[in-house]
């Protein structure tokens, strides 16, 4: 067994064990508090996510500021890998709930913690009527609580590493709530990105908080158009980030190629 494989197995075991311990410990706390202290449960999950990222050697650098706790917004981001979920929770987005794919509840500790955080679980795209009901109930809840919410409109990064197609759900929610859309662009170095797996590399993830997009003039009939406009922004940010990475790689390669005596 290689050192890398042994590290991966050890970190997966430790991470799974920590998630299990915290999820079990949180259940009696939630019961005593009648499952109503969602912000407390979310704060615990945020600290857990930060500990897990440190275990894997992942550092976060945030550029910009999140919305005030009193302001309701809809956060969206690009989605490249499993790592995104832990980064999002570790950010501690103020007064924010999440949408999450329902199949992740099969990971029992994750499912318990996500439910305590007040997560809205979605179903696959091939069940449109059920999805509509889920999103409608979520909007009713968010109107009542005035909480912010995070959704990933990108189903997943395509094989070429480019921004994938966007789904409409996030933009339906933003339009229904009349809440600004706040884009988050995640820049994850390729050597760190596990894709849909769990073999996370050490390094730094950068999160860019982009300017809020006003949605007060949006209409439900224009959801598809607005979805594509926001996606175009992510495509541009991703292109700019790729050009910077390539320039840095060329500079590093050139520096390594220069003989020591010539430096």
Buried (B, 14 or more C-beta within 10 A) or exposed (E): EEEEEEBBEEBBEEBBEBBBEBBEEBEEBBEEEEBEBBBBBBEBBBBBBBEBBEBBBBEBEEEEEBBEEEBBBBBBBBBBBBBBBBBBBBBBBBBBBBBBEBEBBEEEBBBBBBBBBBBBBBBEEEEEEEBEEBBEEBBEBBBEBEBBBBBBBBEEBEEEEEBBEBBBBBBBBBBBBEBBBBBBBBBBEEEBBBBEEBBBBEBEBBBBBBEBBEBEEBEEEEBEEBBEEBBEBBBEBBEEBEEEEEEEEEEEEEEEEEEEEEE
